[in-house]
Each structure stands twice: as C-alpha cells, then as structure tokens.
C-alpha cells in the first residue's frame, strides 16, 4: 500500500473516529455518575492509542507511512490547543472544578501557544533535544488532564480541592466530551509520532558523521 493510499485511509479513519465520538456523545454513551470512575471516557482515550500501536508494530508499510509524515506539520497542528482557554472559562462560570480546569487550561494554552514556533524552528535534527522535550511536555499536559479528571471523581464533590461540589460530569457530554474521546488521544498519537521521528534523527545524523570520519581516516 502506497503512502498516498495510507493518507486517504488515515483521513477516512480519523473522520469516522470523530463521527463515532460525536454520535456516542449525543447518545450519552460516555455519561457516568459523578461518584463513579469515568471508565467509558478512559476507554475512549486508551483504545485508539492501543490500536495505533498495534497497527504500527504489525505493518511495515504503515510504519513507513507514519515515519514519512512531516514532524513540522504534526507539531503545528497542536496549535489548536490554545483553545484550552475554554477550560478556564468553564472554571470561571462554575462548570468544571479547578483541579481539572486550571492545569488543563493553562497547559493547553502553553502548548498551543508555542506549537507554531516549535514546528517552524525546532523540528529538525539540530534542535532534536529541545523538540523532544517539548513533545514530552505536551504529553504530560494531556496525561495530567486525564488523570486529574479521573481523580476528581475519587476526591468527591465536596473534597478540599472542590468545596463547591462542582464535578467533571460536563466532560462526559457534548461539546466537552469530544476533547477526551477524540482530541486528547489524537494529539497524544501525534506527539508520539514526532518523538519516534526525532529519535531516528540522531541515528541518521551520527551514522553519517561516523561514515565521513571513516572516509577521512582512510
């Protein structure tokens, strides 16, 4: 299968994924009681990432397609996360608890606000280390948001970090449910792809240096 074919297939799968998340959210399939862990949401995050890894490891042609993607473009896509100000607005209006909204909001704004610069300036072998660090920061932000969202359920609506009894229940229904069921796992996958690509830069760069050094010595 060619890269062009994989490109069309991937675009179709992403569109189908978004449609499923939208439809399932409209049917309230992700809604859970505030006192119970949000297992449907957690599965919605984990399953796409697991399927991606499975496909990546089992298909050489798909792996080659993934590695051929532009790390610059994949990084710039993260700029949409500047919309994380929605979390801050939700907190200000008492829709989401601060334990989730504040770190998730500011974290997304930080990643989204720097994505364009990182994509344009750091997505190359010369800045490999800084590029990888930024990608890991983006992953930490997403994982932290998911973890805190789940933790808020265990702390309870009247916990010390949530004295007003505000829960994360709005994250299980539209429109906010599209963030954990679609956007978060997709952005995680893009971060992972960029890190894998950047790790290959070092191998190619250093092998080239060794070859040139060997030729000079001869």
C-alpha positions in Angstrom: 0.0 0.0 0.0 1.4 3.4 -1.0 1.8 6.4 1.2 -0.9 8.2 -0.8 -3.3 5.3 -0.2 -2.5 5.3 3.5 -3.0 9.0 3.6 -6.6 8.7 2.3 -7.3 5.7 4.6 -6.0 7.5 7.6 -8.1 10.6 6.8 -11.1 8.4 6.5 -10.5 6.6 9.7 -10.0 9.9 11.6 -13.2 11.2 10.1 -15.0 8.0 11.1 -13.5 8.3 14.6 -14.8 11.8 15.0 -18.2 10.8 13.8 -18.3 8.0 16.3 -17.3 10.2 19.2 -19.9 12.8 18.2 -22.6 10.2 17.8 -21.7 8.4 21.0 -21.6 11.6 22.9 -25.0 12.6 21.5 -26.4 9.3 22.7 -24.9 9.9 26.2 -22.8 6.7 26.0 -19.9 8.4 27.9 -22.0 9.8 30.7 -21.3 8.3 34.1 -22.4 9.1 37.6 -20.2 11.7 39.2 -19.5 9.3 42.1 -18.1 6.6 39.8 -14.9 6.5 37.7 -15.4 7.6 34.1 -14.5 4.2 32.5 -16.1 4.9 29.2 -14.1 8.1 28.8 -10.8 6.4 29.8 -11.5 3.6 27.3 -12.1 6.2 24.6 -8.7 7.5 25.3 -6.8 4.3 25.6 -8.3 2.1 22.8 -7.4 4.4 19.8 -3.8 4.7 21.1 -3.6 0.9 21.6 -4.9 0.3 18.0 -2.4 2.7 16.6 0.5 1.0 18.3 -0.8 -2.4 17.2 -1.1 -1.3 13.6 2.3 0.5 13.7 4.1 -2.6 15.1 2.4 -5.1 12.8 2.6 -3.3 9.5 5.9 -2.3 7.9 4.2 -0.2 5.2 2.1 1.7 7.7 5.2 2.3 9.8 7.0 3.7 6.8 4.0 6.0 6.1 3.9 7.2 9.7 7.6 8.0 9.7 7.3 9.8 6.4 4.9 12.4 7.9 6.1 15.9 8.4 7.1 16.5 12.0 6.7 20.2 11.4 3.1 19.8 10.3 2.2 17.4 13.1 3.6 19.8 15.6 1.8 22.9 14.2 -1.5 21.0 14.4 -1.1 21.2 18.2 -1.6 25.0 17.9 -5.4 24.4 18.1 -4.8 23.6 21.8 -4.7 27.3 22.6 -8.5 26.8 22.7 -7.7 25.4 26.2 -9.0 28.8 27.4 -12.4 27.0 27.3 -11.3 25.2 30.5 -10.6 28.5 32.2 -13.9 29.9 31.1 -15.7 26.8 32.3 -14.0 27.1 35.7 -14.9 30.8 35.9 -18.5 30.0 35.4 -18.6 27.1 37.8 -19.0 24.4 35.1 -15.7 22.5 35.9 -13.7 22.1 39.1 -10.4 23.9 39.4 -8.5 20.6 39.9 -9.1 19.8 36.3 -9.8 23.1 34.5 -6.8 25.2 35.7 -3.9 22.8 34.9 -5.6 21.5 31.8 -6.4 25.0 30.6 -3.1 26.7 31.2 -1.2 23.6 30.0 -3.1 23.5 26.7 -2.6 27.3 26.2 1.1 26.9 26.8 1.5 24.0 24.3 -0.9 25.6 21.7 0.8 29.0 22.0 4.2 27.6 21.3 3.4 24.9 18.7 3.9 27.2 15.7 7.3 28.3 16.9 8.4 24.8 17.8 7.2 23.4 14.5 8.9 26.1 12.4 12.1 26.4 14.4 12.8 23.2 16.3 11.5 20.4 14.0 15.0 19.5 12.7 18.0 17.4 13.8 19.9 20.5 15.0 17.3 21.0 17.7 16.4 17.4 18.4 16.7 17.5 22.1 14.5 20.7 22.5 12.0 19.3 20.1 11.6 16.0 22.0 11.4 17.8 25.4 8.5 20.0 24.0 6.7 16.9 22.7 7.0 15.3 26.2 5.7 18.4 27.8 2.6 18.1 25.5 2.1 14.5 26.5 2.5 15.3 30.2 -0.2 18.0 29.8 -2.6 15.6 28.2 -2.0 12.8 30.6 -2.2 15.1 33.6 -5.6 16.4 32.4 -7.0 12.9 32.0 -5.5 11.8 35.4 -6.9 14.8 37.3 -10.3 14.4 35.6 -10.4 10.8 36.9 -9.0 11.8 40.3 -11.7 14.4 40.8 -14.3 11.6 40.9 -12.5 9.9 43.8 -11.9 13.1 45.7 -15.6 13.6 45.7 -17.8 16.6 45.0 -17.2 18.1 48.5 -13.5 17.5 48.7 -11.0 20.0 49.9 -9.9 20.8 46.3 -13.6 21.1 45.2 -15.5 22.8 48.1 -18.4 24.0 45.9 -19.4 20.5 44.8 -18.6 21.0 41.1 -18.0 17.8 39.2 -16.3 16.8 36.0 -19.6 15.4 34.7 -19.8 18.1 31.8 -16.7 16.3 30.3 -18.9 13.3 29.5 -21.4 15.2 27.4 -21.3 17.4 24.3 -19.5 19.5 23.4 -16.7 18.9 26.0 -16.9 15.1 25.6 -15.2 15.5 22.2 -12.0 16.6 24.0 -11.3 13.3 25.9 -12.9 11.0 23.3 -11.3 12.4 20.2 -8.9 15.3 20.6 -6.8 14.0 23.5 -5.9 10.6 22.0 -5.3 12.1 18.6 -2.9 14.7 20.0 -1.2 12.0 22.0 -0.6 9.9 18.9 0.8 13.0 17.1 3.2 13.7 20.0 4.3 10.0 20.0 4.9 10.0 16.2 7.1 13.2 16.5 9.2 11.7 19.3 9.8 8.5 17.3 10.8 10.5 14.3 13.1 12.7 16.3 14.9 9.7 17.8 15.6 8.5 14.3 17.3 11.8 13.5 20.1 11.1 16.0 20.8 7.7 14.4 20.9 9.1 10.9 22.9 12.1 11.9 25.5 10.3 14.0 25.9 7.4 11.5 26.6 10.0 8.8 29.2 11.7 10.9 30.9 8.3 11.6 30.9 7.5 7.9 32.5 10.8 6.9 35.1 10.4 9.7 35.9 6.9 8.5 36.4 8.1 4.9 38.8 10.9 6.1 40.8 8.5 8.1 41.2 6.2 5.1 
